[in-house]
């Protein structure tokens, strides 16, 4: 079926793909809050950097089976839709960054922050890739920057795997728009009636957003030994997610009020890992107050996340996306991202095996979240090979945050010996 698709006064006759619940909410949210909802993935390499034309050819070949990367956002019959860009070119989406304000590690981190702050217009260019070279001898990096309506964290990891993974594991093409099993309307309404009132009550702000949450922020990251993190998790009968939350808790300042974390939960099936878009729901988890030691904090977090996973919030959020009018769900989504509902957003982007550009391995793979207004800090983390990389976007002193993380990890490691 062909639809008449409108984009900034231009009409094209293409097969349109309607935006799904979370994807549409992110587009609406960006318009309302005025803050970019782009997410990023930084891949760092040692060795001689490729020239731009070489990188463009490589990515064009590797991404040729990902049709979503050719899409633009438009409207059809009053609905937001994705449609193929009739004038798409890889050269228009892949560029070399040249705005360094300093050399070395400081310059790279500032450049990543500048790119992450750029506004992506999904109607003209929902994603960009930036070659970063020249910030230090023998080092270079690639920054993928994608509008969140087009990709979630797991989608970003899939793109990294397609770009730099083993060719033998890329034989299956991207299967776009696979429809996961949907709840029936009866099931969805039953879940909403059981758990909706409680979740709606939780959306009432408990306090004003964190002080200084709307100031300038920095992008930073830290890297940990994955084996060490897994040993700690196994010793305390916890998960890697729980350990990262325990590292984070000590950096929150909420006074005597219980802090809460918003944690995206993937709803993808095993056959649905290569498609872009957002296949997720969320759970809200109470965190211990910052004065607790890391071991006690981890035990409390493990109990809280276990309870949340078996609670109703996850199903209620998913059911709401299925049956509520889009404007109602978008309003609830916007409230769920406020600083009065949760204090921090922590997202696990998943794992990927070792990656390389030709014979040059990826040394760091850093997820970069977007920071909603009213939040001081958002965190994304991913496991690549034997390393766990934690990316942070924060208005706080990120050097101090990293010191807290390493101190807490040392305490947890000692407890597991």
C-alpha positions in Angstrom: 0.0 0.0 0.0 1.4 3.4 -1.0 0.9 6.5 1.1 1.2 10.1 0.4 4.1 11.2 2.7 4.7 14.9 3.5 8.0 16.2 4.7 8.5 20.0 4.8 6.2 20.6 1.9 7.6 17.8 -0.3 5.3 15.0 -1.2 6.7 11.6 -2.2 4.9 8.4 -3.0 6.5 5.7 -0.9 5.6 2.7 1.4 5.3 4.3 4.8 6.2 2.6 8.1 4.2 4.0 11.0 6.1 4.8 14.2 5.4 2.5 17.1 4.6 3.5 20.7 8.0 4.4 22.2 9.4 5.7 18.9 6.5 8.1 18.5 6.8 9.1 22.2 10.5 10.1 21.7 9.6 12.3 18.7 6.8 14.0 20.7 9.0 14.3 23.8 11.8 16.0 21.8 9.4 18.6 20.4 8.0 19.3 23.9 11.2 19.5 25.9 13.4 21.1 23.2 16.3 18.7 24.2 18.1 16.5 21.7 17.2 12.8 22.2 20.1 11.5 20.2 22.1 8.6 21.6 25.7 7.7 20.7 28.2 4.9 20.6 31.9 5.7 20.6 34.3 3.1 19.2 38.0 3.7 19.9 40.9 2.2 18.0 44.7 2.3 18.2 46.8 2.5 15.0 46.7 4.6 11.9 43.3 6.1 11.1 41.5 5.5 7.8 40.8 8.4 5.6 37.2 9.5 5.3 36.6 7.9 1.9 37.9 4.6 3.1 35.6 4.7 6.1 32.6 5.7 4.0 33.1 2.7 1.7 33.5 0.3 4.6 30.3 1.5 6.4 28.3 1.7 3.2 29.2 -2.0 2.5 28.5 -3.2 6.0 25.3 -1.2 6.5 23.9 -2.1 3.1 21.4 -4.6 4.6 20.1 -2.1 7.2 17.2 -0.3 5.4 16.3 1.7 8.5 19.5 3.8 7.9 17.9 5.2 4.7 14.7 6.4 6.4 13.4 9.8 7.1 10.6 10.9 9.3 7.4 12.3 7.6 3.7 12.3 8.1 1.0 10.3 6.4 -2.7 10.7 7.1 -1.9 12.6 10.3 0.5 9.9 11.6 4.3 10.0 11.9 5.9 7.5 9.6 9.4 6.4 8.4 9.9 6.4 4.6 12.9 5.8 2.4 14.9 8.9 1.6 14.9 9.2 -2.2 18.1 11.3 -2.2 20.0 9.2 0.4 23.8 9.1 0.2 26.4 7.7 2.6 28.6 10.7 2.1 25.9 13.0 3.5 25.7 11.0 6.8 29.4 10.2 7.4 31.8 13.1 8.1 35.1 13.9 9.8 35.0 16.0 13.0 37.3 19.0 13.1 36.2 21.1 16.1 38.7 20.0 18.7 39.1 22.3 21.7 42.1 20.5 23.2 44.5 17.7 22.5 44.6 14.1 23.8 42.0 12.5 26.1 40.6 15.9 27.1 40.0 16.9 23.5 38.4 13.6 22.6 35.9 13.7 25.6 35.0 17.3 24.7 34.5 16.3 21.1 32.2 13.4 22.0 30.2 15.8 24.3 29.9 18.3 21.4 28.6 15.6 19.0 26.2 14.2 21.6 24.7 17.7 22.1 24.0 18.1 18.3 20.4 18.1 17.4 19.5 15.4 14.9 16.5 16.2 12.7 14.8 12.9 11.9 13.1 14.6 8.9 16.4 15.3 7.2 19.2 13.2 8.9 18.1 10.8 11.7 21.7 9.7 12.2 25.3 10.7 11.6 28.7 9.0 11.9 31.8 11.0 12.8 35.4 10.1 12.2 37.6 11.4 15.0 41.3 11.6 14.2 44.2 13.8 15.1 43.4 14.2 18.8 46.4 12.0 19.7 49.1 10.2 17.8 48.3 6.6 16.9 44.6 6.8 17.9 41.3 7.4 16.2 37.6 6.8 16.9 34.2 6.6 15.3 31.1 8.1 16.9 27.7 6.8 15.8 25.0 9.4 16.7 21.4 8.2 16.1 18.0 9.7 16.9 16.6 7.6 19.7 13.3 7.1 17.8 15.3 5.1 15.2 17.4 3.0 17.6 17.6 1.9 21.2 20.8 0.7 23.0 20.6 -2.9 21.7 20.1 -1.5 18.2 23.2 0.5 18.6 25.2 -2.5 19.6 23.8 -4.4 16.6 25.0 -1.5 14.3 28.5 -1.7 15.9 28.5 -5.5 15.3 27.5 -5.0 11.7 30.2 -2.4 11.2 33.1 -4.2 12.8 32.1 -7.8 13.6 33.1 -11.0 11.9 31.6 -11.3 8.4 30.6 -14.9 9.1 28.2 -13.7 11.8 26.6 -11.1 9.5 25.0 -13.4 7.0 21.4 -12.9 8.2 20.2 -9.5 6.9 18.4 -7.0 9.1 14.7 -8.1 9.4 12.9 -4.9 9.5 9.5 -4.4 11.2 9.1 -7.9 12.6 6.0 -7.7 14.7 6.6 -9.2 18.1 3.8 -11.0 19.9 1.4 -8.4 21.0 -0.9 -8.6 24.0 -4.5 -8.8 23.0 -6.6 -5.8 23.9 -8.4 -7.8 26.6 -5.0 -8.8 28.1 -3.7 -5.2 27.9 -6.8 -3.7 29.5 -6.7 -6.3 32.3 -3.1 -5.5 33.1 -3.8 -1.7 33.0 -6.8 -2.1 35.4 -4.7 -4.1 37.8 -1.6 -2.1 37.9 -2.3 1.2 36.1 -3.7 3.2 39.1 -0.6 2.4 41.2 1.7 3.3 38.4 -0.2 6.5 37.7 0.1 7.5 41.4 3.8 7.0 41.2 4.0 9.5 38.4 3.0 12.3 40.8 6.3 14.2 41.4 7.7 13.5 44.8 10.0 16.6 44.9 11.5 19.2 42.6 14.1 18.0 40.1 17.7 17.6 41.3 19.5 20.9 41.9 21.6 22.0 38.9 20.0 19.3 36.8 19.4 21.7 33.9 22.9 23.1 33.7 25.7 22.3 31.3 26.7 18.7 31.3 29.8 16.6 30.5 30.2 13.3 28.7 32.7 10.9 30.4 33.3 7.2 30.7 35.1 4.5 32.6 36.2 0.9 31.8 36.1 -2.1 34.2 37.2 -5.7 33.9 34.1 -7.7 33.0 35.4 -10.8 34.7 35.8 -8.9 37.9 32.3 -7.5 37.7 30.8 -10.9 37.0 32.7 -12.4 39.9 31.2 -9.8 42.2 27.7 -10.4 40.8 28.0 -14.2 41.2 29.4 -13.9 44.8 26.4 -11.8 45.9 23.8 -13.7 43.8 23.3 -10.5 41.8 23.4 -9.4 38.1 25.9 -7.1 36.3 23.1 -4.6 36.2 22.8 -4.7 40.0 26.6 -4.1 40.4 26.5 -1.1 38.1 23.6 0.3 40.1 25.5 -0.2 43.3 28.5 1.8 41.9 26.1 4.6 40.9 24.1 4.9 44.2 26.9 6.6 46.1 26.9 9.5 43.6 23.2 10.4 44.1 22.2 13.2 46.4 18.5 13.0 47.4 18.7 13.9 51.1 16.4 11.7 53.2 14.2 10.8 50.2 14.6 7.3 48.7 16.2 7.6 45.2 14.7 5.8 42.2 16.3 4.5 39.0 14.5 4.1 35.7 15.8 1.0 33.9 14.8 0.2 30.3 13.9 -3.5 29.8 14.2 -5.1 26.4 11.2 -6.9 25.0 13.0 -8.2 21.9 12.8 -11.8 21.0 15.8 -13.9 19.9 14.9 -13.4 16.2 14.4 -9.6 16.7 17.9 -8.5 17.7 19.0 -7.0 14.4 16.1 -4.7 13.8 16.4 -1.0 14.7 13.8 0.9 16.6 12.8 0.7 20.3 11.6 -2.6 21.6 11.5 -2.0 25.4 9.5 -1.2 28.4 10.8 0.2 31.8 10.9 -0.6 35.5 11.3 1.8 38.4 13.6 0.5 41.1 14.2 2.1 44.6 17.8 2.5 45.5 19.5 2.7 48.9 20.6 6.0 50.2 24.1 7.1 49.5 25.4 6.6 53.1 25.2 2.8 52.7 28.4 1.0 52.0 28.7 -0.6 48.6 28.1 -4.2 49.8 24.9 -3.3 51.7 23.8 -1.2 48.7 24.3 -4.1 46.3 22.3 -6.5 48.5 19.4 -4.0 48.8 19.5 -3.3 45.0 19.5 -7.0 44.2 16.4 -7.5 46.3 14.7 -4.4 44.7 15.4 -5.4 41.1 14.3 -9.0 41.7 11.0 -7.7 43.1 10.6 -5.2 40.2 11.2 -7.9 37.6 8.3 -9.9 39.0 6.1 -6.9 39.6 3.4 -5.3 37.4 5.1 -2.2 36.2 6.8 -3.8 33.3 3.6 -5.3 32.0 1.6 -2.2 32.7 4.0 0.0 30.6 3.9 -2.5 27.7 0.1 -2.7 27.9 -0.2 1.1 27.9 1.8 1.3 24.7 -0.6 -1.2 23.1 -4.0 0.2 23.9 -3.9 3.8 25.2 -4.4 6.7 22.8 -1.0 7.9 21.5 -1.4 11.3 23.1 -2.2 9.7 26.5 0.8 7.4 26.4 3.1 10.2 25.2 2.0 12.3 28.2 2.7 9.5 30.6 6.0 8.8 29.0 7.0 12.4 29.4 6.1 12.4 33.1 8.1 9.1 33.5 11.3 11.0 32.4 10.9 13.8 34.9 13.3 14.3 37.8 10.3 14.1 40.2 9.6 10.5 39.2 13.1 9.0 39.0 16.5 10.3 40.0 18.7 8.5 37.4 18.3 6.5 34.2 20.6 3.5 33.9 20.5 1.5 30.7 22.3 -1.8 29.8 23.0 -1.9 26.1 24.0 -5.5 26.1 27.1 -7.4 25.0 29.1 -7.9 21.8 32.1 -10.0 21.0 35.4 -8.5 20.0 35.2 -6.0 17.1 37.8 -4.8 14.7 38.4 -2.5 11.7 40.3 -4.9 9.4 43.0 -6.2 11.9 42.7 -3.2 14.2 40.6 -4.2 17.3 38.2 -1.9 19.0 39.8 -0.9 22.4 36.8 0.9 23.9 33.1 0.9 23.1 31.2 3.6 25.1 27.4 4.1 25.1 26.3 7.7 25.4 22.7 8.3 26.6 20.7 11.5 26.3 19.9 13.5 29.4 16.3 14.6 29.9 15.7 18.0 31.5 15.5 17.7 35.2 18.0 14.9 35.5 21.6 15.4 36.7 22.9 12.1 35.4 22.1 9.4 32.9 24.3 6.2 32.5 24.6 3.6 29.8 26.9 0.6 29.9 27.9 -2.2 27.6 30.2 -5.2 27.6 32.6 -5.7 24.8 34.9 -8.7 24.9 36.4 -8.7 28.4 35.7 -5.1 29.3 32.6 -3.3 30.6 32.4 0.3 29.5 30.2 2.8 31.4 29.3 6.1 29.8 27.9 9.0 31.8 26.2 12.2 30.8 26.1 14.4 33.9 26.0 18.0 35.3 28.1 16.7 38.2 31.9 16.5 38.4 32.5 13.4 36.3 36.1 13.0 37.6 34.6 12.6 41.1 32.0 10.2 39.7 34.7 7.9 38.3 36.6 8.1 41.6 33.5 6.9 43.4 33.0 4.1 40.9 36.5 2.7 41.3 36.4 3.1 45.1 33.1 1.2 45.3 34.3 -1.5 42.9 37.3 -2.1 45.0 35.1 -2.5 48.1 32.9 -5.0 46.3 35.9 -6.9 44.9 37.4 -7.2 48.4 34.1 -8.6 49.7 34.0 -11.3 47.0 37.6 -12.5 47.8 
